[in-house]
Amino acid sequence: MQGTGHYKILVAIETDATRYHGADSVRPALLEGQDAEQLLAHLAADLKSMLPSISHCSVLAPGALFDQTQILRPSYPVFAALEAASTAERAEGFRPGMASIAAVNGRMPVTDLQPLDDIPLGLLQLLPLVLHGPAEEVAELGQAMEYRFLEEGQLSAHSAKWMETAFGISINHARFMTLTDLNAMLRMQLDHFGFLPMWEMLDAALNNRAETLRVQTGSGAIFEWRDQAVHTRFETFDFWANEGGGRDFEASRHLLAEGYGDWTREIRQYLTTLEAHGVSLRFHLPGAGRSVLQGNYFVEDSKARPASDAAAVTEHSFDKLGTISVSLVKEERLFNYYPLSPAGLNEIHAAIRRLVPNGQTIAFPGTIQYDESGRCLKADSLLEEERH
């Protein structure tokens, strides 16, 4: 007996992202009841005009728009939630129809179909659709969509105008695309900005790749996909400058600071992008095997000893990256705190407040302070002439 199958497609909407930010920001509306049904009727009509045989299948859609980082996540949870709404498993019992999943009292009834409100929205908003029907017909239609959407996938003006009003957004362009198209577009974007290795990690995660995959970035950093996560080593400034990626850099004031700043920027870009797509990035210390760094920050007990005039707390920063590390002088020892996630810096500040009495000096040198001979972080000097 022939079974049924699913095919993942989307409506990609290029909109005005400025409406999602600022004091008067609004997010796309969630559609309830008849609006969700009307949305699907418009889209089904556009699809049928392009591919008449689609009437033999069902189309499922939510009354919500999503950012691509929520769509492109391991196992595609948004699509999985739509597919779960289709119940017929055998072609013999299948009946074509339309199934819209509407919001109820301002919330989607399925958790994975609720747009995440902590994602900063961009100009591309996505409406996921699932085609469901006899497996052979779905496969044939899927192949046709892969070719025809590129040339003929633009939504009708009537549908686009209706969606603009219903979702409360502006639409500059709207078209059908397949999941393959969306993946290819993200790959091209990341490659354009020099992040093709990041795409390889994302692709492995999205498709639950079983085999280990190792990639190397242009800076020489190694990222590895295994155990359902991306792994890389975390190098403190002291390690990076002496044994790691910066060991061949000259020790002059600006070169080591700029080099470690660039290394940190790349690590943070990978961390931010991967975690936005629901992929964990796990840090390992060099030489620590597969032991994973826990928590949101790491504390290094420095081999260097602070000078007698050292500030109690020094915030090392670089360019637009903000704080890279915080050095704490306590009991004639130097401890360097490194954030491992966006939440890490707040936790570092809280931890240091518990350790440092009120009235102690906090220095903000506006750069990375380090000792050139030892190639290691140092606390800022309290002497004005040394600070300048």
N, C-alpha and C positions, 0 to 999 in steps of 0.2 A: 504494500500500500504506500502510495506517495505521501510524503509529509509536506508540511508547510515551511516557508522560510521567511526571513526578514532582510530588508535592505535599508541601510542608513543613508538618509539624504538631509539636506538643510536648505533653509532660505538664509542667504547671507545679506545683511542689510548694512550698507554704508550710511552712517548717520552723523549727526553733529554732536561730538563728544563733549562740547563745552556746556551742554545742558545738564550734564551729570555731575558738575563740580561747581563750587562756589556757594554763596549764601542762599541763592534761590534754586539750588540744584533739585532736579527731579529724576527719578529712575523710570524706565519704561513700565507702563501699567501692567497688571495681571488681568487677564480676561476671564470673566465669569459667565456662566450660563449661555445665553444665546450668542453673546459676542464670540465665545470660543467656538461654538458651532458654526457661526458665520465665517470666522477666519478659515476654518477647514474647508468650508464650501468654496470659498474664493480660490484657495490653493489647489483643491482637487480639480476645479474647472480649468485652471491654467495647465495643470499636469495632463489632463485628459485631452486638451487641445493639441498638445505636443505628442502625447503617447496614448492614443485611444484605448489600447488594450489594458491600460491601467485600471479600467473599470472592472476588470476581473479580480482585482485585489482590493484590500482595505488600506486605508491611509490613517495613521494615528498621529496626533499632534497635541502638544500642550498649549495652553493659553499664556505662554510666557516666552520671553527672550533671554538669552544667556550670553555671557562673555565666553570667548573661545577657551580660556583657561579652565572653565567649568565643563565645557564640552569635551575637551581633549585631556581626559584623565584616565588612569589605568582602568581597564575593563569598561570604559565608556558608561559610567553610571546613569547619565541622563538618558541615553538610548536604551540601556537595560531596563529602566523603569517604564519606558514606553512599550518596549517589547513584552514586558510582563502583563500589559493590559490586553494583549491579544491572546485568546484562550484556545482557539482551534489548532490542534496539532496535526490533524490528518486532512489532506486535501479533500477527501470524500465528504467530510462534514463541514467544510469551509463555506461560509457565505460572505461575499464581499460587502463592505460597508465603510462608513466613516466613523471614527471614534476620536472625539476631542476630550481632553482632560482639562476641565475648567477649575479656576480658583474658587474657593469658598470662603467668604468673609475675609478677602484679602490675602489668603494663603493658598498655596497649592496643596492638594490633598496627599501628595506623596513627597517625602522628604527630599529625594534626589531630583525632584522636579521643581523645587523651590530655588529661585535664583539667589546666589549667595550675596549678601549685602555688604560683605567686607572686601569685595573685589572692586578696585578702581576701574570703572568702565572705560573702554576705548571706543573708537569710531566704528568698530565692527561688532554688530549684534547679530546673534544667530538664533534662528528658530529651527529646532530639530524635528524631523519627520521620519516615521518608520513606515515602509511599505511592507505589507504582510499578505501572503497568499500562497498558492501552490508553488512548491520550491522551484520547479522548472520555469514557470512563468516569471517568478520574482527574479531568478538569475538572468533570464533573457532581458527583462526590463532594466535590471541593474546595468548590464553591459551597454544597453542603448543609452542610458542616462550618462554613463561615463564619457560617451562620445558627444551626445547631443546637447548636454547642458552647457558645454563650452561655447557652442555657437548659438543655441536657441534658448538658453536658460533664463533669460530676463523675465521678471514678473510682468504681468499686464499692468498697464497704467491704472486701471480700475482697482486691481488688488492692492497695488502699492499705496494708492491714495487711501483706501479703506484702512489698511494697516497703520498708516501714518496717524490717522485720527484715533483709531482704537487703542493703540499703544501710547499715544501722546508723545510721539517722536517726530523728528524730521527725517525724511528718507531722500538721500542723494542718489542712491542706486540700490536695487534689490534684485537678486537672481537666485535661482536654484543651483546648488552644487552638491556633489557627493562628498562623503567623508574622505575619500581619496583625494579629492580636490582640496579640501581644507588642510589635510596633512601636507600636501605638496606645497601649498601656499605658505604654511608656517616654516617648512624646511627652507624654502627660498628666502624668506625673511631673515631667518637665523644665519643662513649662509652669507647673505649680503652683508651682515654686520660682523662676520668673522666668527660665528658661533656654530659652525657645522657639527663639531663634536657634541655640543649640547643637544642638537637635534637627534643624533645617534642615541644618546642616553634616553631622551624622551620617547623615541620610537620603540626602543627596547621595553620601556616601562608600559607604554600604551598597549603593546601587544603581548605583555606578560612573557617576554622572552625567557626561556628556560636556561639557555646557555649564558655563561659569563661573557661580557663584552668589555674590552678596555679601549679607551681612546686617549689621545694626547693632544692638548691644546697647543696653540702657537707659542705660548710662553713655556711649554714643557711640562705643565701640570698633567697628572694622570687622573682620570676618572674611570671608575669601574662599576658596571651594572652587575649585581649579583644579589641573591637573597631578597628579591623584590625591593631593592633600594640602590641608590647610587652612592658609591664610596670614594673618598679621596683623603689624602693626608693633610692635616693642618700643621702649618709651619709657623712657629712664633718668629718674631723678628730675629731673635738671637740665633735660632737654628737656621733660618732662611739665609742670613747674612754669612754664616760660617760654614754650614754644611749643605744647605739646600739650594734653592734656585738662584740665590744671590751671591753664592760663594765666589763667582768670578767677577763680580762688580767691584769697581774701585771704591775705596772707603770714604771718598770726599763727601762732605756734608750733604749735598743734594742728591748725589747719585744713588746712594743706598736708600734714602727716604723715598725718592721717586720710584725706585725699583720695587720696594716693598708695598708702596701705595698701589702700583699697577697690579701686583700679585693679589692684594686684598680686594681690589676692585673686581678682578675676574672671579675670584672665589664668591664674592657677594652676588655677582650677576648670576652665577650658576645656582647659588642657593635660592635667590629670590624667584628666578624663573621656574626652576624645578618644583619648588614647594607651591608656587601658584598653580601648577598643574597637578598638585596632589602627590608629588613624588618626593620621597624622603632623601635628603642628602646627609650622609653620616660621615663624621670626621674621625680620623685615626691619627695618633701621634706617630711620627717616624720611629721605627724600631719597636713599636708596641704590638706588632702582629695584627690580628683582627679585632683587638680590643677597641670598642667604640667609645669615644668621648661622650660622657653623659652630661645632661644639663644644658643650660643656655650660655654658659661661659666657662673659660678655662683659666686656671691660675698657674703661672710659671714661677717657681722659686729660682730667682736668677742667681747665677754664679758670681755676678758682679756685686760689689759692695758700694753702697751709696756714699757720696761725699758728705763731709760734715755740714755743709751748707745746703743740703738737698731739701727741696720742698717735700712736705709730707705726702702730697698727692700730685701727680702730673698726668694731665690728659694729653696723650699723643694723638694728633689729628693730621689729616692730609687732604688738601684740596677740598672737593665737595663730598668726600666720603664721610666726613665727620670724624668721630672718635674711632681710632684704630685699636688703641690699647690704653689702659690706665695703670700707671706705676704707683705702688704704695710703698713708702718707707716705714718700716716698723721694726723696732728693736735692732737697729743697725743692719737690717736685711732689706732686700729689694724684691718685691713681688709684682709681677706683671699680669694684669687681668685682660683677657681677650674675649670679646663677645662672639658667640658662635651662632647667634640668631638675632633678629631684630629686638626680641625681648631681653637679650642678654645685657645690654648696656644699663637698663633700669635696674636689673638685678645686681649688677656690679656696683652701681652707686649705692644701693641699699646695703649691700654687704660691707662696703667701705665705711659708710656712715656708722655702722655698728662697731667698727674697729678703730676709727680715728676720733679722738676727742674734739669737741667743739673748739674753734679758734685756731686750728692747725691750718697751715698755708696750702692752698690749692693753686697749682700753676697751670696756665693754659698757653703754652708756647706757640700754638698755631702751626706746629709741624711735628715731625717725629724726632725726639731728642735721643741721640745715641753717642756712645763713645767710639771714636774712629779707630783707635788702636785695638780695642777689644771687640769692635763690631757688635755691640750689644746695647739694648735700651738703657737709658740712665734717667734718673730723676732730674727735673729742671733745677738750675742753680738759683739760689735766692739773691745772689750778688748781681746787681743791675748790670755791671759791665760784662759779666759772662753771659747774661741773658741776651745781650745785644752784640 
